């Protein structure tokens, strides 16, 4: 009987103790089972040469948070936030190029959590971020202009805006570009515009530098001058002309004087010369060139003549070769939409072979190349900067060209 009574006493004592424990745990202590959880998701944003922002994720059941910081080389913490209900805190007045630690703990009804800690370094003091200089606008056409500026020492990127000179509202067309020039398209003829540029450095941003220009009138794309032929041989020659202000490409054709069919020497070249091959010996040729100042602005033709050297015997054979240069009149291309956003569609007709598609910028640099055996090919141009581009398609025998604008 004594053993049974002792056993019942132990069971009763355990039951009361468990109930008391459960009662204490149910008084809104926060966290799991009354424990105040240590904050997580620590990050440091907005780091500059003298400030930074500490961030952390919310803790379930937390009433507030305490935040301390110190230089990493120090053993003494400095409290900067006691009982804040925010999930971030700004640290300011920091020396540049210095490593810092910060820590945060949660305060719950049941007590405080342990600290969670993060380290960061302020940016180096690289001197002032100077405003860009050397602003120029060239070439200028009726519908486009190219803005150019000199590099700023320490600049990481640049921001470019433009507007009608009569408008107070700026339009940002380049945000964080690393280029030192930008083509402004979609302009109205004979209209004044302002554009401005600023530098973005690790130490901050510069003030803007601003300039103004006026777009040309429609029809102001001048025909090339200074035409002449050089390096004339029995089957080859080089055609030359002077550069046209505002032109970004030239198209050239040639033909024997007695022929009514023009042969395309180039649909779009960035150079001011082009080489001809497979000419007929001792034959007089007409040639013509136009300037392309934009997608819609093309100059009038400039024409000239030259006569190849050599004997008439060779001429008969060479004439046959020359007239076969344009072997596929059904080879045509179409680009849409134009202007394009992130994607441009290339439609090719009259070709049954694989084609090579090449895209060049206004500086003549190849920026994209792709092979295709399809009638419709979609190009992802999302990584290209806004501006004018030339697209060349070669089917192994001929090249066709077209222009497009990337918004």
C-alpha positions as a Markdown table, in Angstrom:
| # | Residue | x | y | z |
|---|---|---|---|---|
| 1 | Unk | 0.0 | 0.0 | 0.0 |
| 2 | Unk | 2.8 | 2.4 | 0.8 |
| 3 | Unk | 4.5 | 1.7 | -2.6 |
| 4 | Unk | 1.2 | 2.3 | -4.4 |
| 5 | Unk | 0.6 | 5.6 | -2.5 |
| 6 | Unk | 4.2 | 6.8 | -3.4 |
| 7 | Unk | 3.6 | 6.0 | -7.1 |
| 8 | Unk | 0.4 | 8.0 | -7.2 |
| 9 | Unk | 2.2 | 11.0 | -5.5 |
| 10 | Unk | 4.9 | 11.0 | -8.2 |
| 11 | Unk | 2.4 | 10.9 | -11.1 |
| 12 | Unk | 0.4 | 13.8 | -9.6 |
| 13 | Unk | 3.5 | 15.9 | -9.1 |
| 14 | Unk | 4.6 | 15.4 | -12.7 |
| 15 | Unk | 1.1 | 16.3 | -14.0 |
| 16 | Unk | 1.1 | 19.6 | -12.1 |
| 17 | Unk | 4.6 | 20.5 | -13.2 |
| 18 | Unk | 3.7 | 19.9 | -16.9 |
| 19 | Unk | 0.6 | 22.0 | -16.7 |
| 20 | Unk | 2.6 | 24.9 | -15.2 |
| 21 | Unk | 5.2 | 24.6 | -17.9 |
| 22 | Unk | 2.5 | 24.7 | -20.6 |
| 23 | Unk | 0.9 | 27.7 | -19.0 |
| 24 | Unk | 4.2 | 29.7 | -18.9 |
| 25 | Unk | 4.8 | 28.8 | -22.6 |
| 26 | Unk | 1.4 | 30.1 | -23.7 |
| 27 | Unk | 1.9 | 33.7 | -22.6 |
| 28 | Unk | 2.9 | 35.2 | -26.0 |
| 29 | Unk | 6.6 | 34.7 | -25.7 |
| 30 | Unk | 7.3 | 35.0 | -29.4 |
| 31 | Unk | 9.2 | 32.6 | -31.6 |
| 32 | Unk | 8.8 | 28.8 | -31.4 |
| 33 | Unk | 7.7 | 27.4 | -28.0 |
| 34 | Unk | 8.4 | 30.7 | -26.3 |
| 35 | Unk | 11.9 | 31.1 | -27.6 |
| 36 | Unk | 12.9 | 34.5 | -29.2 |
| 37 | Unk | 14.4 | 33.6 | -32.5 |
| 38 | Unk | 17.7 | 35.3 | -33.7 |
| 39 | Unk | 17.1 | 37.6 | -36.8 |
| 40 | Unk | 18.0 | 36.3 | -40.2 |
| 41 | Unk | 18.2 | 37.7 | -43.8 |
| 42 | Unk | 20.9 | 40.2 | -42.9 |
| 43 | Unk | 22.1 | 42.5 | -45.8 |
| 44 | Unk | 23.8 | 45.8 | -46.2 |
| 45 | Unk | 22.6 | 48.1 | -49.0 |
| 46 | Unk | 23.3 | 51.6 | -50.2 |
| 47 | Unk | 27.0 | 51.5 | -49.3 |
| 48 | Unk | 28.8 | 54.7 | -50.0 |
| 49 | Unk | 32.1 | 56.2 | -48.8 |
| 50 | Unk | 30.5 | 57.3 | -45.5 |
| 51 | Unk | 27.2 | 55.5 | -45.0 |
| 52 | Unk | 25.3 | 52.2 | -45.4 |
| 53 | Unk | 21.9 | 50.7 | -44.5 |
| 54 | Unk | 21.6 | 47.6 | -42.3 |
| 55 | Unk | 18.6 | 45.3 | -43.2 |
| 56 | Unk | 17.1 | 42.2 | -41.7 |
| 57 | Unk | 14.0 | 40.0 | -41.9 |
| 58 | Unk | 11.2 | 40.2 | -39.4 |
| 59 | Unk | 11.1 | 37.7 | -36.4 |
| 60 | Unk | 7.8 | 36.2 | -35.5 |
| 61 | Unk | 6.7 | 37.5 | -32.1 |
| 62 | Unk | 9.4 | 40.2 | -31.9 |
| 63 | Unk | 8.3 | 43.5 | -30.3 |
| 64 | Unk | 11.4 | 45.4 | -31.3 |
| 65 | Unk | 15.1 | 45.1 | -32.2 |
| 66 | Unk | 18.5 | 46.3 | -31.0 |
| 67 | Unk | 21.3 | 47.3 | -33.4 |
| 68 | Unk | 25.0 | 47.7 | -32.7 |
| 69 | Unk | 28.0 | 48.4 | -34.9 |
| 70 | Unk | 31.8 | 48.8 | -34.7 |
| 71 | Unk | 34.9 | 48.9 | -36.8 |
| 72 | Unk | 36.0 | 45.3 | -37.6 |
| 73 | Unk | 39.3 | 46.0 | -35.9 |
| 74 | Unk | 37.7 | 47.2 | -32.7 |
| 75 | Unk | 36.5 | 45.1 | -29.8 |
| 76 | Unk | 33.9 | 47.6 | -28.6 |
| 77 | Unk | 30.3 | 47.7 | -29.9 |
| 78 | Unk | 28.4 | 50.9 | -30.3 |
| 79 | Unk | 24.6 | 50.8 | -29.8 |
| 80 | Unk | 22.8 | 52.8 | -32.5 |
| 81 | Unk | 19.2 | 51.5 | -32.2 |
| 82 | Unk | 17.5 | 50.3 | -29.0 |
| 83 | Unk | 14.0 | 49.0 | -29.2 |
| 84 | Unk | 13.4 | 50.0 | -32.9 |
| 85 | Unk | 10.4 | 48.5 | -34.7 |
| 86 | Unk | 12.0 | 49.1 | -38.1 |
| 87 | Unk | 13.6 | 46.3 | -40.2 |
| 88 | Unk | 16.5 | 48.6 | -41.3 |
| 89 | Unk | 18.8 | 51.2 | -39.9 |
| 90 | Unk | 21.1 | 53.7 | -41.5 |
| 91 | Unk | 24.7 | 53.9 | -40.5 |
| 92 | Unk | 26.3 | 57.3 | -41.2 |
| 93 | Unk | 29.4 | 59.3 | -40.6 |
| 94 | Unk | 31.7 | 56.4 | -41.4 |
| 95 | Unk | 35.2 | 56.7 | -42.7 |
| 96 | Unk | 35.9 | 55.6 | -46.3 |
| 97 | Unk | 37.7 | 52.4 | -47.2 |
| 98 | Unk | 37.0 | 50.8 | -43.7 |
| 99 | Unk | 35.6 | 47.5 | -42.7 |
| 100 | Unk | 32.6 | 47.5 | -40.3 |
| 101 | Unk | 30.6 | 44.9 | -38.4 |
| 102 | Unk | 27.0 | 45.3 | -37.4 |
| 103 | Unk | 24.7 | 43.1 | -35.4 |
| 104 | Unk | 21.0 | 42.9 | -34.5 |
| 105 | Unk | 18.9 | 41.0 | -32.0 |
| 106 | Unk | 15.2 | 40.6 | -31.5 |
| 107 | Unk | 13.3 | 41.6 | -28.3 |
| 108 | Unk | 10.3 | 39.4 | -27.6 |
| 109 | Unk | 7.9 | 39.2 | -24.6 |
| 110 | Unk | 9.8 | 36.1 | -23.4 |
| 111 | Unk | 13.2 | 37.8 | -23.6 |
| 112 | Unk | 15.8 | 38.7 | -26.2 |
| 113 | Unk | 17.4 | 36.6 | -28.9 |
| 114 | Unk | 21.0 | 36.0 | -29.7 |
| 115 | Unk | 22.8 | 38.4 | -32.0 |
| 116 | Unk | 23.1 | 37.9 | -35.8 |
| 117 | Unk | 26.2 | 39.7 | -37.3 |
| 118 | Unk | 27.2 | 41.1 | -40.8 |
| 119 | Unk | 30.4 | 42.7 | -42.1 |
| 120 | Unk | 30.7 | 45.3 | -44.9 |
| 121 | Unk | 33.3 | 47.9 | -46.1 |
| 122 | Unk | 32.7 | 51.5 | -47.1 |
| 123 | Unk | 33.7 | 52.6 | -50.6 |
| 124 | Unk | 37.1 | 54.2 | -51.2 |
| 125 | Unk | 37.3 | 58.0 | -51.6 |
| 126 | Unk | 38.3 | 58.4 | -55.2 |
| 127 | Unk | 37.9 | 62.1 | -55.4 |
| 128 | Unk | 35.1 | 64.2 | -56.9 |
| 129 | Unk | 33.0 | 62.9 | -59.7 |
| 130 | Unk | 33.6 | 65.5 | -62.4 |
| 131 | Unk | 31.0 | 66.5 | -65.0 |
| 132 | Unk | 31.6 | 65.4 | -68.6 |
| 133 | Unk | 33.3 | 67.8 | -71.0 |
| 134 | Unk | 33.9 | 67.8 | -74.7 |
| 135 | Unk | 30.3 | 67.6 | -75.7 |
| 136 | Unk | 29.6 | 67.5 | -79.5 |
| 137 | Unk | 26.7 | 66.6 | -81.7 |
| 138 | Unk | 27.7 | 65.0 | -85.0 |
| 139 | Unk | 26.5 | 63.9 | -87.5 |
| 140 | Unk | 23.1 | 65.7 | -87.4 |
| 141 | Unk | 20.4 | 64.8 | -89.9 |
| 142 | Unk | 16.7 | 65.7 | -90.2 |
| 143 | Unk | 15.6 | 62.8 | -87.9 |
| 144 | Unk | 18.7 | 61.8 | -85.9 |
| 145 | Unk | 21.8 | 63.1 | -84.2 |
| 146 | Unk | 24.8 | 61.5 | -82.4 |
| 147 | Unk | 25.8 | 62.9 | -79.0 |
| 148 | Unk | 29.4 | 62.5 | -78.0 |
| 149 | Unk | 31.4 | 63.4 | -74.9 |
| 150 | Unk | 34.9 | 62.9 | -73.4 |
| 151 | Unk | 35.6 | 60.2 | -70.8 |
| 152 | Unk | 35.5 | 61.2 | -67.1 |
| 153 | Unk | 38.3 | 59.8 | -64.9 |
| 154 | Unk | 36.8 | 57.4 | -62.4 |
| 155 | Unk | 33.4 | 57.3 | -64.1 |
| 156 | Unk | 31.7 | 53.9 | -64.1 |
| 157 | Unk | 28.9 | 54.9 | -66.5 |
| 158 | Unk | 26.9 | 57.8 | -67.8 |
| 159 | Unk | 23.2 | 58.9 | -68.0 |
| 160 | Unk | 21.9 | 60.8 | -71.0 |
| 161 | Unk | 18.7 | 62.9 | -71.4 |
| 162 | Unk | 17.3 | 65.0 | -74.2 |
| 163 | Unk | 14.3 | 67.2 | -74.8 |
| 164 | Unk | 12.8 | 69.8 | -77.1 |
| 165 | Unk | 14.6 | 73.1 | -76.4 |
| 166 | Unk | 11.1 | 74.6 | -75.9 |
| 167 | Unk | 10.1 | 71.9 | -73.3 |
| 168 | Unk | 10.9 | 71.7 | -69.6 |
| 169 | Unk | 10.6 | 67.9 | -69.5 |
| 170 | Unk | 13.7 | 65.8 | -70.0 |
| 171 | Unk | 13.5 | 62.3 | -71.5 |
| 172 | Unk | 16.1 | 59.7 | -70.3 |
| 173 | Unk | 17.5 | 57.7 | -73.3 |
| 174 | Unk | 20.6 | 56.2 | -71.7 |
| 175 | Unk | 20.8 | 55.1 | -68.1 |
| 176 | Unk | 24.1 | 53.6 | -67.0 |
| 177 | Unk | 25.7 | 53.4 | -70.4 |
| 178 | Unk | 29.4 | 52.8 | -70.6 |
| 179 | Unk | 29.6 | 54.3 | -74.2 |
| 180 | Unk | 30.9 | 57.7 | -74.9 |
| 181 | Unk | 28.3 | 58.4 | -77.6 |
| 182 | Unk | 24.6 | 57.9 | -78.2 |
| 183 | Unk | 22.4 | 58.2 | -81.2 |
| 184 | Unk | 19.2 | 60.2 | -80.7 |
| 185 | Unk | 16.5 | 59.2 | -83.2 |
| 186 | Unk | 12.9 | 60.1 | -84.0 |
| 187 | Unk | 13.6 | 63.8 | -84.3 |
| 188 | Unk | 11.5 | 66.4 | -86.1 |
| 189 | Unk | 13.2 | 68.3 | -88.9 |
| 190 | Unk | 14.5 | 71.8 | -88.4 |
| 191 | Unk | 13.9 | 71.7 | -84.6 |
| 192 | Unk | 16.1 | 72.7 | -81.7 |
| 193 | Unk | 16.9 | 70.1 | -79.0 |
| 194 | Unk | 18.9 | 70.1 | -75.8 |
| 195 | Unk | 20.8 | 67.1 | -74.5 |
| 196 | Unk | 22.7 | 66.6 | -71.3 |
| 197 | Unk | 25.0 | 64.0 | -69.8 |
| 198 | Unk | 26.3 | 63.2 | -66.3 |
| 199 | Unk | 28.9 | 60.8 | -64.9 |
| 200 | Unk | 28.2 | 58.0 | -62.4 |
| 201 | Unk | 31.3 | 57.3 | -60.2 |
| 202 | Unk | 31.8 | 55.1 | -57.1 |
| 203 | Unk | 32.0 | 58.3 | -55.0 |
| 204 | Unk | 28.7 | 59.6 | -56.3 |
| 205 | Unk | 27.3 | 61.3 | -59.4 |
| 206 | Unk | 28.4 | 64.4 | -61.2 |
| 207 | Unk | 26.4 | 67.4 | -62.2 |
| 208 | Unk | 24.9 | 67.5 | -65.8 |
| 209 | Unk | 26.7 | 69.1 | -68.7 |
| 210 | Unk | 24.3 | 70.4 | -71.4 |
| 211 | Unk | 24.4 | 71.5 | -75.1 |
| 212 | Unk | 22.0 | 72.2 | -77.9 |
| 213 | Unk | 21.6 | 71.4 | -81.6 |
| 214 | Unk | 19.1 | 71.9 | -84.4 |
| 215 | Unk | 18.1 | 69.0 | -86.7 |
| 216 | Unk | 18.5 | 69.4 | -90.4 |
| 217 | Unk | 15.8 | 70.1 | -92.9 |
| 218 | Unk | 14.4 | 67.2 | -94.9 |
| 219 | Unk | 16.4 | 66.8 | -98.1 |
| 220 | Unk | 19.5 | 68.1 | -96.5 |
| 221 | Unk | 21.3 | 64.7 | -97.0 |
| 222 | Unk | 23.8 | 65.9 | -99.6 |
| 223 | Unk | 24.9 | 63.7 | -102.6 |
| 224 | Unk | 28.5 | 62.6 | -102.4 |
| 225 | Unk | 31.1 | 64.6 | -104.2 |
| 226 | Unk | 34.7 | 64.1 | -105.3 |
| 227 | Unk | 34.0 | 60.9 | -107.3 |
| 228 | Unk | 37.0 | 59.3 | -109.0 |
| 229 | Unk | 38.3 | 55.8 | -109.9 |
| 230 | Unk | 41.7 | 54.5 | -109.0 |
| 231 | Unk | 43.8 | 51.3 | -109.3 |
| 232 | Unk | 42.2 | 50.7 | -112.7 |
| 233 | Unk | 43.2 | 47.4 | -114.3 |
| 234 | Unk | 41.7 | 45.1 | -116.9 |
| 235 | Unk | 39.3 | 43.4 | -114.5 |
| 236 | Unk | 39.4 | 45.5 | -111.3 |
| 237 | Unk | 39.0 | 49.1 | -110.1 |
| 238 | Unk | 38.5 | 51.1 | -106.9 |
| 239 | Unk | 35.7 | 53.7 | -106.7 |
| 240 | Unk | 36.2 | 56.6 | -104.4 |
| 241 | Unk | 34.1 | 59.6 | -103.1 |
| 242 | Unk | 34.2 | 62.2 | -100.4 |
| 243 | Unk | 32.4 | 61.8 | -97.1 |
| 244 | Unk | 29.0 | 63.4 | -96.6 |
| 245 | Unk | 28.2 | 65.1 | -93.3 |
| 246 | Unk | 25.4 | 63.2 | -91.6 |
| 247 | Unk | 25.8 | 60.1 | -93.7 |
| 248 | Unk | 26.3 | 56.8 | -91.9 |
| 249 | Unk | 26.5 | 54.5 | -95.0 |
| 250 | Unk | 26.7 | 54.6 | -98.8 |
| 251 | Unk | 25.2 | 52.5 | -101.6 |
| 252 | Unk | 27.1 | 52.0 | -104.9 |
| 253 | Unk | 26.1 | 50.6 | -108.3 |
| 254 | Unk | 27.9 | 50.2 | -111.6 |
| 255 | Unk | 27.3 | 49.0 | -115.1 |
| 256 | Unk | 28.9 | 49.0 | -118.6 |
| 257 | Unk | 27.8 | 52.2 | -120.3 |
| 258 | Unk | 26.0 | 50.3 | -123.0 |
| 259 | Unk | 23.9 | 48.3 | -120.5 |
| 260 | Unk | 20.6 | 49.3 | -119.0 |
| 261 | Unk | 21.0 | 47.1 | -115.9 |
| 262 | Unk | 22.8 | 48.4 | -112.8 |
| 263 | Unk | 24.9 | 46.0 | -110.7 |
| 264 | Unk | 25.0 | 46.5 | -107.0 |
| 265 | Unk | 28.6 | 47.0 | -105.7 |
| 266 | Unk | 27.4 | 47.5 | -102.1 |
| 267 | Unk | 24.1 | 48.1 | -100.5 |
| 268 | Unk | 25.7 | 49.8 | -97.5 |
| 269 | Unk | 29.3 | 50.5 | -96.8 |
| 270 | Unk | 30.8 | 52.6 | -94.0 |
| 271 | Unk | 33.8 | 53.4 | -96.2 |
| 272 | Unk | 34.2 | 56.0 | -98.9 |
| 273 | Unk | 35.5 | 53.6 | -101.4 |
| 274 | Unk | 34.6 | 50.2 | -102.8 |
| 275 | Unk | 36.5 | 47.7 | -105.0 |
| 276 | Unk | 35.1 | 46.2 | -108.2 |
| 277 | Unk | 36.0 | 42.8 | -109.6 |
| 278 | Unk | 35.3 | 40.8 | -112.7 |
| 279 | Unk | 35.2 | 43.8 | -115.0 |
| 280 | Unk | 35.4 | 43.6 | -118.7 |
| 281 | Unk | 38.7 | 44.8 | -120.2 |
| 282 | Unk | 38.9 | 48.0 | -122.2 |
| 283 | Unk | 35.3 | 48.8 | -121.3 |
| 284 | Unk | 33.7 | 52.1 | -120.2 |
| 285 | Unk | 31.6 | 51.9 | -117.0 |
| 286 | Unk | 29.1 | 54.2 | -115.4 |
| 287 | Unk | 28.9 | 54.2 | -111.6 |
| 288 | Unk | 26.8 | 56.0 | -109.1 |
| 289 | Unk | 26.7 | 56.5 | -105.3 |
| 290 | Unk | 24.1 | 57.7 | -102.8 |
| 291 | Unk | 24.5 | 58.7 | -99.1 |
| 292 | Unk | 22.3 | 57.2 | -96.5 |
| 293 | Unk | 21.7 | 59.7 | -93.7 |
| 294 | Unk | 19.0 | 57.8 | -91.9 |
| 295 | Unk | 16.4 | 55.1 | -92.6 |
| 296 | Unk | 14.3 | 57.7 | -94.5 |
| 297 | Unk | 16.9 | 60.1 | -95.7 |
| 298 | Unk | 18.8 | 59.2 | -98.9 |
| 299 | Unk | 20.6 | 61.7 | -101.1 |
| 300 | Unk | 20.4 | 62.1 | -104.8 |
| 301 | Unk | 22.8 | 60.1 | -107.0 |
| 302 | Unk | 26.2 | 61.3 | -107.9 |
| 303 | Unk | 27.5 | 59.6 | -111.1 |
| 304 | Unk | 30.9 | 59.2 | -112.8 |
| 305 | Unk | 32.6 | 57.1 | -115.5 |
| 306 | Unk | 35.9 | 55.2 | -115.9 |
| 307 | Unk | 37.3 | 52.8 | -118.5 |
| 308 | Unk | 39.1 | 49.6 | -117.7 |
| 309 | Unk | 42.4 | 48.8 | -119.2 |
| 310 | Unk | 43.4 | 45.7 | -121.2 |
| 311 | Unk | 42.6 | 44.1 | -124.6 |
| 312 | Unk | 39.2 | 43.5 | -126.2 |
| 313 | Unk | 39.9 | 39.7 | -126.2 |
| 314 | Unk | 39.7 | 39.6 | -122.4 |
| 315 | Unk | 36.7 | 41.9 | -122.4 |
| 316 | Unk | 34.2 | 39.4 | -123.9 |
| 317 | Unk | 34.8 | 36.8 | -121.1 |
| 318 | Unk | 34.8 | 39.4 | -118.4 |
| 319 | Unk | 31.5 | 40.9 | -119.5 |
| 320 | Unk | 29.8 | 37.6 | -119.0 |
| 321 | Unk | 31.1 | 37.3 | -115.5 |
| 322 | Unk | 30.1 | 40.9 | -114.6 |
| 323 | Unk | 26.5 | 40.5 | -115.8 |
| 324 | Unk | 26.1 | 37.4 | -113.6 |
| 325 | Unk | 26.9 | 39.2 | -110.4 |
| 326 | Unk | 23.3 | 39.7 | -109.5 |
| 327 | Unk | 22.4 | 36.0 | -110.0 |
| 328 | Unk | 19.1 | 35.9 | -108.0 |
| 329 | Unk | 16.7 | 38.8 | -108.5 |
| 330 | Unk | 14.2 | 37.0 | -106.2 |
| 331 | Unk | 16.5 | 37.3 | -103.2 |
| 332 | Unk | 14.7 | 39.9 | -101.0 |
| 333 | Unk | 14.6 | 40.7 | -97.3 |
| 334 | Unk | 12.2 | 42.5 | -95.0 |
| 335 | Unk | 12.6 | 43.6 | -91.4 |
| 336 | Unk | 9.8 | 44.1 | -88.9 |
| 337 | Unk | 8.9 | 45.7 | -86.6 |
| 338 | Unk | 11.0 | 48.7 | -87.5 |
| 339 | Unk | 11.8 | 50.5 | -85.3 |
| 340 | Unk | 12.3 | 47.4 | -83.0 |
| 341 | Unk | 12.3 | 46.8 | -79.3 |
| 342 | Unk | 14.0 | 43.6 | -78.0 |
| 343 | Unk | 13.2 | 41.5 | -81.0 |
| 344 | Unk | 13.4 | 42.0 | -84.8 |
| 345 | Unk | 12.1 | 39.6 | -87.4 |
| 346 | Unk | 14.0 | 38.9 | -90.6 |
| 347 | Unk | 12.0 | 37.7 | -93.5 |
| 348 | Unk | 14.0 | 36.2 | -96.4 |
| 349 | Unk | 12.5 | 35.3 | -99.8 |
| 350 | Unk | 13.9 | 33.6 | -102.9 |
| 351 | Unk | 16.7 | 31.8 | -101.1 |
| 352 | Unk | 16.9 | 28.0 | -100.5 |
| 353 | Unk | 20.3 | 27.8 | -99.0 |
| 354 | Unk | 21.4 | 28.6 | -95.5 |
| 355 | Unk | 22.1 | 32.3 | -95.0 |
| 356 | Unk | 24.5 | 34.2 | -92.7 |
| 357 | Unk | 23.0 | 37.2 | -91.0 |
| 358 | Unk | 25.3 | 40.0 | -89.7 |
| 359 | Unk | 24.4 | 43.1 | -87.8 |
| 360 | Unk | 26.7 | 46.2 | -87.7 |
| 361 | Unk | 26.5 | 49.4 | -85.7 |
| 362 | Unk | 27.1 | 52.8 | -87.1 |
| 363 | Unk | 30.8 | 52.5 | -86.4 |
| 364 | Unk | 31.0 | 49.5 | -88.7 |
| 365 | Unk | 31.5 | 47.1 | -85.8 |
| 366 | Unk | 30.0 | 43.6 | -86.1 |
| 367 | Unk | 27.7 | 43.3 | -83.1 |
| 368 | Unk | 25.7 | 40.1 | -84.0 |
| 369 | Unk | 26.0 | 37.1 | -86.3 |
| 370 | Unk | 23.7 | 34.2 | -86.9 |
| 371 | Unk | 23.2 | 31.4 | -89.4 |
| 372 | Unk | 19.7 | 30.5 | -90.5 |
| 373 | Unk | 18.0 | 28.2 | -93.0 |
| 374 | Unk | 14.5 | 29.5 | -92.3 |
| 375 | Unk | 12.4 | 32.0 | -94.2 |
| 376 | Unk | 11.6 | 33.8 | -90.9 |
| 377 | Unk | 14.4 | 34.4 | -88.3 |
| 378 | Unk | 13.9 | 36.2 | -85.1 |
| 379 | Unk | 16.9 | 38.1 | -83.6 |
| 380 | Unk | 17.1 | 39.0 | -80.0 |
| 381 | Unk | 18.6 | 42.5 | -79.9 |
| 382 | Unk | 17.8 | 43.3 | -76.3 |
| 383 | Unk | 21.5 | 43.7 | -75.5 |
| 384 | Unk | 22.1 | 46.2 | -78.3 |
| 385 | Unk | 22.1 | 49.9 | -77.5 |
| 386 | Unk | 19.5 | 52.2 | -79.0 |
| 387 | Unk | 20.4 | 53.5 | -82.4 |
| 388 | Unk | 20.7 | 52.7 | -86.1 |
| 389 | Unk | 22.0 | 49.3 | -87.4 |
| 390 | Unk | 22.8 | 47.7 | -90.7 |
| 391 | Unk | 21.8 | 44.1 | -91.4 |
| 392 | Unk | 23.6 | 42.1 | -94.1 |
| 393 | Unk | 22.4 | 38.7 | -95.3 |
| 394 | Unk | 24.6 | 36.5 | -97.5 |
| 395 | Unk | 23.4 | 33.3 | -99.2 |
| 396 | Unk | 26.9 | 32.2 | -100.2 |
| 397 | Unk | 26.7 | 34.1 | -103.5 |
| 398 | Unk | 25.1 | 37.4 | -102.9 |
| 399 | Unk | 24.5 | 39.9 | -100.1 |
| 400 | Unk | 21.4 | 41.9 | -99.4 |
| 401 | Unk | 21.3 | 44.7 | -96.8 |
| 402 | Unk | 18.7 | 46.6 | -94.8 |
| 403 | Unk | 18.6 | 49.1 | -92.0 |
| 404 | Unk | 16.7 | 49.1 | -88.7 |
| 405 | Unk | 16.4 | 51.2 | -85.6 |
| 406 | Unk | 16.7 | 49.7 | -82.0 |
| 407 | Unk | 14.6 | 51.7 | -79.6 |
